[in-house]
Amino acid sequence: MPRKYHVECESSLPDGRITIRLFEYDAQIALDEGEVTEETLTVTFPNTAVLYLRTYQKTPDKMKYVIVTPGGTVKYDIPIMKVQKYSLDDIFEKRLLMLIPFYIFSHENSFPVM
């Protein structure tokens, strides 16, 4: 089965709301692709990450899902990418070409000088 990815871009101050939104979207993606066989629903959550266009002191390096079910608890991390941590060389070397349109955010603080 091919891997599914869900990447969200965020530019505002972290406040926890994005985690709720991510989970809602992930659950919908999982349900849309889910299968029911003999009264058993099987869902697969996508590989999720967040791309922060602007970072603040409060911006974490990861988010976490903790899903408590009657059958047990599932925990996993949601990685956070920060545009400012990638140079143009990094973007090309690591083939992270999807970051190119967002690279300008790395220089946002220098706009008045430029």
Residue pairs with C-beta under 8 A, 6 or more apart in sequence:
1 44
3 46
3 47
4 29
4 33
4 44
4 46
4 47
5 46
5 47
5 48
5 49
6 22
6 25
6 26
6 29
6 46
6 47
6 48
6 49
7 48
7 49
7 50
7 51
7 98
8 18
8 21
8 22
8 25
8 48
8 49
8 50
8 51
9 50
9 51
9 52
9 53
9 102
10 18
10 50
10 51
10 52
10 53
11 52
11 53
11 54
11 105
12 54
13 56
13 58
14 56
14 58
14 59
14 60
18 50
18 63
19 63
19 65
19 78
22 48
22 50
22 63
22 78
23 65
26 45
26 46
26 48
27 43
27 45
29 45
29 46
30 43
30 44
30 45
30 46
31 43
33 43
33 44
34 41
34 42
34 43
34 44
35 41
35 42
36 42
48 78
49 78
49 79
49 80
49 81
50 63
50 78
50 79
50 80
50 81
51 80
51 81
51 82
51 83
51 99
51 102
52 59
52 80
52 81
52 82
52 83
53 83
53 102
53 105
54 105
54 108
55 82
55 83
55 84
59 80
59 82
60 80
61 79
61 80
62 77
62 78
62 79
62 80
63 77
63 78
63 80
64 75
64 76
64 77
64 78
65 74
65 75
65 76
65 78
66 73
66 74
66 75
67 73
67 74
67 75
81 99
83 99
83 102
83 103
83 105
83 106
84 105
84 106
86 94
86 96
86 99
86 103
86 106
88 103
90 96
91 97
91 99
91 100
91 103
107 114
